[in-house]
Amino acid sequence: QVQLVESGGGLVQAGGSLRLSCAASGRTFSSYGMGWFRQAAGKEREFAAAINWSGGNTYYADSVKGRFTISGDNAKNTVSLQMNGLKPEDTAVYYCAARTTYSDTYYSRYDYAYAYWGQGTQVTVSS
C-alpha cells in the first residue's frame, strides 16, 4: 500500500510564503513524476504544479506561475511546493500526487494520470 502525506500547510497573510512537503510511505513504487493539485471550498480540484522525473521539467498552472516552485526527489518519492506571494484565492486544500499511469508529460496537468494521492493539507491565506 502506498501512502502520501502532505505537511506544511497553515495560515499566512497575503503576500506571505509557505512551503509544502510530501513524502511517501508504505511499499516502494515508481512514478513518472509528481504533482500538486488544490481544491478550494465549493470548487473543483485543479492542477497547480508538476514535476517530471525524466529531465526534471516542471509545469505550472497559469494562476501560480512565477509564484510557486515545485521540486522533488524521485529516489525518495518526495515533492515540495514553495509558495511565494500568496493570495487569498490560493486558499485551498493542497494535495500531492504521484503520476504512475501515463509517461507522457502531456498528462501531468490532469488528475486522472495520478494514481496515488495524499490526504491534503489546508492552506489559508488571509487578506
DSSP file with accessible surface (Angstrom, degrees, kcal/mol):
  #  RESIDUE AA STRUCTURE BP1 BP2  ACC     N-H-->O    O-->H-N    N-H-->O    O-->H-N    TCO  KAPPA ALPHA  PHI   PSI    X-CA   Y-CA   Z-CA
    1    1 A Q              0   0  187      0, 0.0    26,-2.1     0, 0.0     2,-0.4   0.000 360.0 360.0 360.0 139.1    0.0    0.0    0.0
    2    2 A V  E     -A   26   0A  18     24,-0.2     2,-0.4    22,-0.0    24,-0.2  -0.871 360.0-173.7-106.4 134.0    1.2    3.5   -0.9
    3    3 A Q  E     -A   25   0A  90     22,-2.3    22,-2.7    -2,-0.4     2,-0.4  -0.994   6.6-165.6-129.4 127.3    0.6    6.4    1.4
    4    4 A L  E     -Ab  24 118A   1    113,-0.7   115,-0.7    -2,-0.4     2,-0.5  -0.935   8.8-166.4-108.9 135.0    1.4   10.0    0.5
    5    5 A V  E     -A   23   0A  65     18,-2.4    18,-2.0    -2,-0.4     2,-0.3  -0.979   3.7-156.9-128.1 121.7    1.5   12.5    3.4
    6    6 A E  E     +A   22   0A   6     -2,-0.5     2,-0.3    16,-0.2    16,-0.2  -0.641  16.6 171.6 -91.6 153.6    1.5   16.3    2.9
    7    7 A S  E     +A   21   0A  65     14,-2.3    14,-2.6    -2,-0.3   114,-0.1  -0.967  43.2  64.9-151.8 163.9    2.7   18.7    5.5
    8    8 A G        +     0   0   37     -2,-0.3    11,-0.3     1,-0.3    14,-0.1   0.363  62.0 136.6 104.2  -4.6    3.5   22.4    5.9
    9    9 A G        +     0   0   28     12,-0.1     2,-0.3     9,-0.1    -1,-0.3  -0.221  21.5 118.7 -69.9 165.6    0.0   23.9    5.4
   10   10 A G  E     -e  123   0B  30    112,-0.7   114,-2.8   111,-0.1     2,-0.5  -0.990  60.4 -50.7 168.1-165.2   -1.2   26.6    7.6
   11   11 A L  E     +e  124   0B 126     -2,-0.3     2,-0.3   112,-0.2   114,-0.2  -0.889  52.0 164.7-106.0 126.4   -2.5   30.2    7.9
   12   12 A V  E     -e  125   0B  24    112,-2.6   114,-2.7    -2,-0.5     2,-0.2  -0.947  35.0-109.2-136.2 158.4   -0.5   33.0    6.3
   13   13 A Q  E >   -e  126   0B 152     -2,-0.3     3,-2.4   112,-0.2    73,-0.2  -0.522  51.1 -81.3 -83.1 154.7   -1.2   36.6    5.4
   14   14 A A  T 3  S+     0   0   50    112,-2.1    73,-0.2     1,-0.3    -1,-0.1  -0.294 120.3  27.8 -54.2 136.0   -1.5   37.7    1.8
   15   15 A G  T 3  S+     0   0   55     71,-3.4    70,-0.6     1,-0.3    -1,-0.3   0.268  99.6 117.7  91.8  -9.6    1.9   38.2    0.3
   16   16 A G    <   -     0   0   26     -3,-2.4    70,-2.3    70,-0.2     2,-0.3  -0.095  58.1-120.1 -82.5-176.5    3.5   35.7    2.6
   17   17 A S        +     0   0   64     67,-0.2     2,-0.3    68,-0.2    67,-0.2  -0.895  22.9 178.8-128.2 155.1    5.2   32.4    1.8
   18   18 A L  E     - C   0  83A  31     65,-2.4    65,-3.2    -2,-0.3     2,-0.5  -0.984  16.1-146.7-153.2 145.5    4.7   28.8    2.7
   19   19 A R  E     - C   0  82A 115     -2,-0.3     2,-0.3   -11,-0.3    63,-0.2  -0.973  12.6-161.9-121.4 121.4    6.4   25.6    1.8
   20   20 A L  E     - C   0  81A   0     61,-2.8    61,-2.5    -2,-0.5     2,-0.3  -0.769   6.4-166.3 -98.8 145.6    4.6   22.3    1.5
   21   21 A S  E     -AC   7  80A  44    -14,-2.6   -14,-2.3    -2,-0.3     2,-0.4  -0.941   5.6-166.3-130.2 153.3    6.2   18.9    1.6
   22   22 A a  E     -AC   6  79A   4     57,-1.8    57,-1.8    -2,-0.3     2,-0.4  -0.994   6.5-177.6-141.7 131.5    5.0   15.5    0.6
   23   23 A A  E     -AC   5  78A  50    -18,-2.0   -18,-2.4    -2,-0.4     2,-0.3  -0.969  18.1-133.4-131.4 146.6    6.6   12.2    1.5
   24   24 A A  E     +A    4   0A  30     53,-0.7     2,-0.3    52,-0.5   -20,-0.2  -0.706  23.2 176.0 -98.7 148.5    5.7    8.6    0.6
   25   25 A S  E     +A    3   0A  63    -22,-2.7   -22,-2.3    -2,-0.3     2,-0.3  -0.888  42.3  43.9-139.8 173.4    5.5    5.7    2.9
   26   26 A G  E    S+A    2   0A  62     -2,-0.3   -24,-0.2   -24,-0.2    -2,-0.0  -0.634 102.2   7.8  89.9-151.1    4.5    2.1    2.6
   27   27 A R  S    S-     0   0  124    -26,-2.1   -24,-0.2    -2,-0.3     2,-0.1  -0.262  84.2-102.7 -66.2 152.5    5.6   -0.1   -0.3
   28   28 A T        +     0   0  128    -26,-0.1     2,-0.3    -4,-0.0    -1,-0.1  -0.406  47.0 172.8 -71.8 151.3    8.1    1.2   -2.8
   29   29 A F        -     0   0   18     -2,-0.1     2,-0.4     2,-0.0    48,-0.0  -0.972  25.9-128.0-153.3 165.2    6.8    2.4   -6.1
   30   30 A S        -     0   0  108     -2,-0.3     2,-0.3    70,-0.1    45,-0.0  -0.901  24.2-179.3-117.9 148.7    7.9    4.2   -9.3
   31   31 A S        -     0   0   13     -2,-0.4    69,-0.2    43,-0.1     3,-0.1  -0.965  35.7-132.7-142.7 158.8    6.3    7.2  -10.9
   32   32 A Y  S    S-     0   0  107     67,-2.9    21,-2.1    -2,-0.3    22,-0.6   0.673  86.1 -40.7 -82.3 -18.7    6.9    9.3  -14.0
   33   33 A G  E     -GF  52  99B   0     66,-1.0    66,-2.7    19,-0.3     2,-0.3  -0.970  56.4-115.1 175.4 179.6    6.5   12.4  -11.8
   34   34 A M  E     -GF  51  98B   0     17,-1.6    17,-3.0    -2,-0.3     2,-0.3  -0.922  26.5-176.1-135.8 163.0    4.6   14.0   -9.0
   35   35 A G  E     -GF  50  97B   0     62,-2.4    62,-2.1    -2,-0.3     2,-0.4  -0.934  22.5-121.4-152.2 172.3    2.4   17.0   -8.8
   36   36 A W  E     +GF  49  96B   0     13,-3.4    12,-2.3    -2,-0.3    13,-1.9  -0.987  24.7 179.3-122.9 131.9    0.3   19.3   -6.6
   37   37 A F  E     -GF  47  95B   3     58,-2.8    58,-3.2    -2,-0.4     2,-0.3  -0.864   9.3-157.3-122.2 161.2   -3.4   19.9   -7.0
   38   38 A R  E     -GF  46  94B  11      8,-2.6     8,-3.1    -2,-0.3     2,-0.4  -0.986   7.9-161.7-141.7 153.4   -5.6   22.1   -5.0
   39   39 A Q  E     - F   0  93B  73     54,-2.1    54,-2.4    -2,-0.3     2,-0.2  -0.943   9.3-156.9-139.4 113.8   -9.3   22.3   -4.2
   40   40 A A    >   -     0   0   28      4,-0.5     3,-2.4    -2,-0.4    52,-0.2  -0.522  44.0 -78.6 -83.4 156.7  -10.9   25.4   -2.8
   41   41 A A  T 3  S+     0   0  103      1,-0.3    -1,-0.1    -2,-0.2     3,-0.1  -0.307 117.7   6.8 -57.6 128.7  -14.2   25.2   -0.9
   42   42 A G  T 3  S+     0   0   92      1,-0.3     2,-0.3    -3,-0.1    -1,-0.3   0.523 114.4  97.5  77.6   5.6  -17.1   24.8   -3.3
   43   43 A K  S <  S-     0   0  145     -3,-2.4    -1,-0.3     1,-0.0     2,-0.1  -0.809  76.9 -98.5-123.9 164.1  -14.8   24.4   -6.3
   44   44 A E        -     0   0  172     -2,-0.3    -4,-0.5     1,-0.1     2,-0.2  -0.415  47.8 -92.4 -77.1 155.6  -13.4   21.6   -8.4
   45   45 A R        -     0   0   87     -6,-0.2     2,-0.3    -2,-0.1    -6,-0.2  -0.459  50.4-167.2 -66.3 137.7   -9.9   20.3   -7.9
   46   46 A E  E     -G   38   0B  87     -8,-3.1    -8,-2.6    -2,-0.2     2,-0.1  -0.936  23.7-101.7-132.6 153.6   -7.4   22.0  -10.1
   47   47 A F  E     +G   37   0B  20     -2,-0.3   -10,-0.2    62,-0.2     3,-0.1  -0.449  36.5 167.4 -70.7 140.1   -3.9   21.5  -11.2
   48   48 A A  E     -     0   0B   0    -12,-2.3    13,-2.5     1,-0.4     2,-0.3   0.699  58.6 -20.7-117.2 -54.6   -1.2   23.6   -9.6
   49   49 A A  E     -GH  36  60B   0    -13,-1.9   -13,-3.4    11,-0.2    -1,-0.4  -0.993  51.7-171.7-158.7 154.6    2.2   22.3  -10.4
   50   50 A A  E     -GH  35  59B   1      9,-2.3     9,-2.6    -2,-0.3     2,-0.4  -0.991   9.6-152.7-149.4 155.3    4.0   19.1  -11.5
   51   51 A I  E     -GH  34  58B  15    -17,-3.0   -17,-1.6    -2,-0.3     2,-0.5  -0.995  11.0-146.1-130.8 136.3    7.5   17.8  -12.0
   52   52 A N  E  >  -G   33   0B  13      5,-2.9     4,-0.9    -2,-0.4     5,-0.3  -0.893   8.1-147.9-101.0 128.7    8.6   15.2  -14.4
   53   53 A W  T  4 S+     0   0   38    -21,-2.1     2,-1.0    -2,-0.5    -1,-0.1   0.889  83.3  76.7 -66.0 -39.3   11.4   13.0  -13.2
   54   54 A S  T  4 S-     0   0   98    -22,-0.6     3,-0.5     1,-0.2    -1,-0.1  -0.624 124.2  -8.1 -74.8 104.1   12.9   12.4  -16.6
   55   55 A G  T  4 S-     0   0   71     -2,-1.0    -1,-0.2     1,-0.2    -2,-0.2   0.165 100.6-106.6  94.9 -18.6   14.7   15.7  -17.2
   56   56 A G     <  +     0   0   38     -4,-0.9    -1,-0.2     1,-0.2    -3,-0.2   0.697  59.0 169.9  70.6  19.5   13.3   17.4  -14.1
   57   57 A N        -     0   0   84     -3,-0.5    -5,-2.9    -5,-0.3     2,-0.3  -0.343  18.6-150.9 -64.9 143.7   11.0   19.6  -16.2
   58   58 A T  E     -H   51   0B  57     -7,-0.2     2,-0.4    -2,-0.0    -7,-0.2  -0.871   8.9-163.4-118.7 153.8    8.4   21.5  -14.2
   59   59 A Y  E     -H   50   0B  57     -9,-2.6    -9,-2.3    -2,-0.3     2,-0.4  -0.989   6.7-170.8-138.8 141.8    4.9   22.6  -15.2
   60   60 A Y  E     -H   49   0B  34     -2,-0.4   -11,-0.2   -11,-0.2     2,-0.1  -0.976  27.2-113.7-136.6 145.9    2.6   25.2  -13.6
   61   61 A A    >>  -     0   0   11    -13,-2.5     3,-1.6    -2,-0.4     4,-1.5  -0.476  36.8-116.3 -67.6 148.4   -0.9   26.4  -13.9
   62   62 A D  T 34 S+     0   0  131      1,-0.3    -1,-0.1     2,-0.2     3,-0.1   0.839 112.9  63.6 -57.0 -31.8   -1.1   30.0  -15.1
   63   63 A S  T 34 S+     0   0   58      1,-0.2    -1,-0.3     3,-0.0   -15,-0.1   0.710 115.3  28.0 -68.3 -20.7   -2.6   31.1  -11.9
   64   64 A V  T X> S+     0   0    0     -3,-1.6     3,-2.4   -16,-0.2     4,-2.1   0.494  85.9 126.5-117.8  -8.2    0.6   30.1   -9.9
   65   65 A K  T 3< S+     0   0  123     -4,-1.5     4,-0.1     1,-0.3   -16,-0.0  -0.264  79.6  18.1 -57.6 132.7    3.3   30.6  -12.4
   66   66 A G  T 34 S+     0   0   81      2,-0.5    -1,-0.3     1,-0.1     3,-0.1   0.220 125.1  58.0  90.4 -14.5    6.0   32.8  -11.2
   67   67 A R  T <4 S+     0   0   37     -3,-2.4    17,-2.2     1,-0.2     2,-0.3   0.691  98.0  55.3-114.6 -33.6    5.0   32.5   -7.6
   68   68 A F  E  <  -D   83   0A   3     -4,-2.1    -2,-0.5    15,-0.2     2,-0.4  -0.804  59.2-166.7-106.5 147.0    5.1   28.7   -6.9
   69   69 A T  E     -D   82   0A  74     13,-2.4    13,-3.0    -2,-0.3     2,-0.4  -0.988   6.1-157.1-134.1 124.9    8.1   26.4   -7.4
   70   70 A I  E     +D   81   0A   6     -2,-0.4     2,-0.3    11,-0.2    11,-0.2  -0.792  18.0 166.1-101.0 142.6    7.9   22.7   -7.3
   71   71 A S  E     +D   80   0A  45      9,-1.9     9,-3.3    -2,-0.4     2,-0.3  -0.968   4.1 160.5-146.9 160.4   10.9   20.4   -6.6
   72   72 A G  E     -D   79   0A  36     -2,-0.3     2,-0.4     7,-0.3     7,-0.3  -0.985  34.8-120.5-169.3 176.9   11.3   16.8   -5.7
   73   73 A D  E  >> -D   78   0A  59      5,-2.3     5,-1.8    -2,-0.3     4,-1.0  -0.944  11.7-163.5-136.4 110.3   13.4   13.7   -5.5
   74   74 A N  T >45S+     0   0   73     -2,-0.4     3,-0.6     1,-0.2    -1,-0.1   0.894  91.4  56.2 -61.9 -40.8   12.5   10.7   -7.5
   75   75 A A  T 345S+     0   0   93      1,-0.3    -1,-0.2     2,-0.1    -2,-0.0   0.827 117.3  35.1 -62.5 -31.4   14.7    8.4   -5.4
   76   76 A K  T 345S-     0   0  146     -3,-0.4   -52,-0.5     2,-0.1    -1,-0.3   0.477 102.8-128.8 -99.5  -5.2   12.9    9.4   -2.2
   77   77 A N  T <<5 +     0   0   20     -4,-1.0   -53,-0.7    -3,-0.6     2,-0.3   0.938  62.7 136.7  52.3  49.9    9.5    9.9   -3.7
   78   78 A T  E   < -CD  23  73A  41     -5,-1.8    -5,-2.3   -55,-0.2     2,-0.3  -0.924  31.7-177.8-124.4 153.6    9.2   13.3   -2.2
   79   79 A V  E     -CD  22  72A   1    -57,-1.8   -57,-1.8    -2,-0.3     2,-0.3  -0.993   5.0-164.3-149.7 145.4    8.0   16.6   -3.6
   80   80 A S  E     -CD  21  71A  20     -9,-3.3    -9,-1.9    -2,-0.3     2,-0.4  -0.902   8.6-153.0-129.0 158.9    7.8   20.1   -2.3
   81   81 A L  E     -CD  20  70A   0    -61,-2.5   -61,-2.8    -2,-0.3     2,-0.6  -0.932   6.3-159.8-135.9 109.4    6.0   23.2   -3.2
   82   82 A Q  E     -CD  19  69A  46    -13,-3.0   -13,-2.4    -2,-0.4     2,-0.6  -0.816  13.5-165.2 -88.2 120.8    7.4   26.6   -2.4
   83   83 A M  E     +CD  18  68A   0    -65,-3.2   -65,-2.4    -2,-0.6     2,-0.3  -0.938  11.4 173.5-115.5 117.5    4.7   29.2   -2.5
   84   84 A N        +     0   0   65    -17,-2.2   -67,-0.2    -2,-0.6   -68,-0.1  -0.820  60.5  24.6-118.0 160.4    5.5   32.8   -2.5
   85   85 A G  S    S-     0   0   33    -70,-0.6    -1,-0.2    -2,-0.3   -68,-0.2   0.907  83.8-160.5  55.2  44.4    3.4   35.9   -2.9
   86   86 A L        -     0   0    2    -70,-2.3   -71,-3.4    -3,-0.2   -70,-0.2  -0.241   6.9-159.8 -63.2 143.8    0.4   34.1   -1.7
   87   87 A K    >   -     0   0   85    -73,-0.2     3,-2.4   -72,-0.1     4,-0.3  -0.853  31.9-110.6-120.1 155.9   -3.0   35.4   -2.4
   88   88 A P  G >  S+     0   0   52      0, 0.0     3,-1.9     0, 0.0    37,-0.4   0.852 117.5  63.1 -54.5 -34.3   -6.4   34.8   -0.8
   89   89 A E  G 3  S+     0   0  130      1,-0.3   -49,-0.1   -49,-0.0    -3,-0.0   0.569  88.9  69.8 -70.0  -7.5   -7.5   33.0   -3.9
   90   90 A D  G <  S+     0   0    1     -3,-2.4    -1,-0.3    35,-0.0     2,-0.2   0.539  70.1 120.9 -81.1  -8.8   -4.7   30.4   -3.2
   91   91 A T    <   +     0   0   43     -3,-1.9     2,-0.3    -4,-0.3    33,-0.2  -0.394  41.4 107.7 -59.0 123.0   -6.7   29.3   -0.2
   92   92 A A  E    S- I   0 123B   4     31,-2.0    31,-2.6    -2,-0.2     2,-0.6  -0.971  75.6 -80.7-177.5 169.6   -7.5   25.6   -0.7
   93   93 A V  E     -FI  39 122B  34    -54,-2.4   -54,-2.1    -2,-0.3     2,-0.5  -0.852  48.1-147.0 -87.4 126.6   -6.7   22.1    0.4
   94   94 A Y  E     -FI  38 121B   0     27,-2.9    27,-2.0    -2,-0.6     2,-0.4  -0.850  14.0-167.8-103.2 129.9   -3.5   21.1   -1.4
   95   95 A Y  E     -F   37   0B  47    -58,-3.2   -58,-2.8    -2,-0.5     2,-0.3  -0.936  10.2-150.2-117.0 135.8   -2.9   17.5   -2.4
   96   96 A a  E     +F   36   0B   0     -2,-0.4    22,-2.1   -60,-0.2     2,-0.3  -0.736  23.0 179.6 -96.5 154.2    0.3   15.9   -3.6
   97   97 A A  E     -FJ  35 117B   0    -62,-2.1   -62,-2.4    -2,-0.3     2,-0.5  -0.989  25.5-128.8-152.7 157.0    0.0   13.0   -6.0
   98   98 A A  E     -FJ  34 116B   0     18,-2.1    17,-1.5    -2,-0.3    18,-1.3  -0.948  18.2-140.1-114.1 127.4    2.2   10.6   -8.0
   99   99 A R  E     +FJ  33 114B   1    -66,-2.7   -67,-2.9    -2,-0.5   -66,-1.0  -0.775  39.7 148.7 -88.7 115.0    1.7   10.1  -11.7
  100  100 A T        +     0   0   34     13,-0.9    -1,-0.2    -2,-0.7    14,-0.1   0.565  58.6  54.2-122.9 -15.5    2.1    6.4  -12.5
  101  101 A T  S    S+     0   0   80     12,-1.2     2,-0.5     1,-0.2    13,-0.1   0.758 101.8  48.0-101.1 -27.1   -0.1    5.6  -15.4
  102  102 A Y        -     0   0   90     11,-0.6    -1,-0.2     1,-0.1   -70,-0.1  -0.968  53.0-171.2-122.6 125.4    0.9    8.0  -18.2
  103  103 A S        +     0   0   76     -2,-0.5     2,-0.2    -3,-0.1    -1,-0.1   0.794  61.3  93.6 -83.6 -29.9    4.5    8.6  -19.1
  104  104 A D  S >  S-     0   0   94      1,-0.2     3,-1.9     3,-0.0     4,-0.2  -0.440  75.7-135.3 -69.3 133.4    3.9   11.5  -21.5
  105  105 A T  G >  S+     0   0   45      1,-0.3     3,-1.8    -2,-0.2     4,-0.3   0.669  96.4  82.3 -64.5 -15.1    4.2   14.9  -19.8
  106  106 A Y  G >  S+     0   0  137      1,-0.3     3,-0.7     2,-0.1    -1,-0.3   0.845  90.6  52.0 -54.2 -33.4    1.1   15.9  -21.6
  107  107 A Y  G X  S+     0   0   66     -3,-1.9     3,-1.8     1,-0.2     6,-0.3   0.477  80.2  94.5 -85.3  -2.5   -0.8   14.2  -18.8
  108  108 A S  G <  S+     0   0    2     -3,-1.8    -1,-0.2     1,-0.3    -2,-0.1   0.711  83.2  53.6 -65.7 -18.3    0.9   15.9  -15.9
  109  109 A R  G <  S+     0   0   95     -3,-0.7     2,-0.5    -4,-0.3    -1,-0.3   0.451  95.0  82.9 -93.7  -0.4   -1.8   18.5  -15.7
  110  110 A Y    X   -     0   0   92     -3,-1.8     3,-1.8     1,-0.1     4,-0.2  -0.902  68.5-146.7-115.0 129.3   -4.6   16.0  -15.4
  111  111 A D  G >  S+     0   0   57     -2,-0.5     3,-1.8     1,-0.3    -1,-0.1   0.761  93.7  69.7 -65.7 -24.3   -5.6   14.4  -12.2
  112  112 A Y  G 3  S+     0   0  122      1,-0.3    -1,-0.3   -13,-0.0   -11,-0.0   0.668  90.0  64.0 -69.5 -12.9   -6.6   11.1  -13.8
  113  113 A A  G <  S+     0   0    0     -3,-1.8   -12,-1.2    -6,-0.3   -13,-0.9   0.544  88.8  82.9 -83.0  -6.9   -3.0   10.4  -14.6
  114  114 A Y  E <   +J   99   0B   9     -3,-1.8   -15,-0.3   -15,-0.2     3,-0.1  -0.880  50.2 178.0-106.1 123.3   -2.2   10.3  -10.9
  115  115 A A  E     +     0   0B  49    -17,-1.5     2,-0.4    -2,-0.6   -16,-0.1   0.791  66.1  54.6 -92.1 -32.3   -2.8    7.0   -9.0
  116  116 A Y  E     +J   98   0B  55    -18,-1.3   -18,-2.1  -113,-0.0     2,-0.3  -0.904  64.2 179.6-113.1 135.7   -1.6    7.9   -5.5
  117  117 A W  E     -J   97   0B  61     -2,-0.4  -113,-0.7   -20,-0.2   -20,-0.2  -0.946  21.0-130.5-134.0 148.7   -2.8   10.8   -3.5
  118  118 A G  B     -b    4   0A  10    -22,-2.1  -113,-0.2    -2,-0.3     3,-0.1  -0.321  33.8-106.2 -85.7 177.2   -2.2   12.3   -0.1
  119  119 A Q        -     0   0  104   -115,-0.7  -114,-0.1     1,-0.1   -24,-0.1   0.634  63.2-114.3 -81.4 -14.2   -4.8   13.3    2.4
  120  120 A G        -     0   0   12    -24,-0.1     2,-0.4     1,-0.0   -25,-0.2   0.108  17.5-125.1  96.8 150.4   -4.3   17.0    1.7
  121  121 A T  E     - I   0  94B  23    -27,-2.0   -27,-2.9  -114,-0.1     2,-0.3  -1.000  25.2-119.5-134.1 134.5   -3.1   19.9    3.8
  122  122 A Q  E     - I   0  93B  91     -2,-0.4  -112,-0.7   -29,-0.2     2,-0.5  -0.574  24.1-171.7 -79.4 130.2   -5.0   23.1    4.3
  123  123 A V  E     -eI  10  92B   0    -31,-2.6   -31,-2.0    -2,-0.3     2,-0.5  -0.989   5.3-176.1-118.8 121.9   -3.5   26.4    3.1
  124  124 A T  E     -e   11   0B  50   -114,-2.8  -112,-2.6    -2,-0.5     2,-0.6  -0.983   7.3-166.8-122.9 124.6   -5.4   29.5    4.2
  125  125 A V  E     -e   12   0B   6     -2,-0.5  -112,-0.2   -37,-0.4     2,-0.2  -0.943  12.9-151.5-113.0 116.0   -4.3   33.0    3.0
  126  126 A S  E      e   13   0B  47   -114,-2.7  -112,-2.1    -2,-0.6    -2,-0.0  -0.544 360.0 360.0 -87.1 151.7   -5.9   35.8    4.9
  127  127 A S              0   0  145     -2,-0.2    -1,-0.1  -114,-0.2  -114,-0.1   0.627 360.0 360.0 -96.8 360.0   -6.5   39.2    3.4
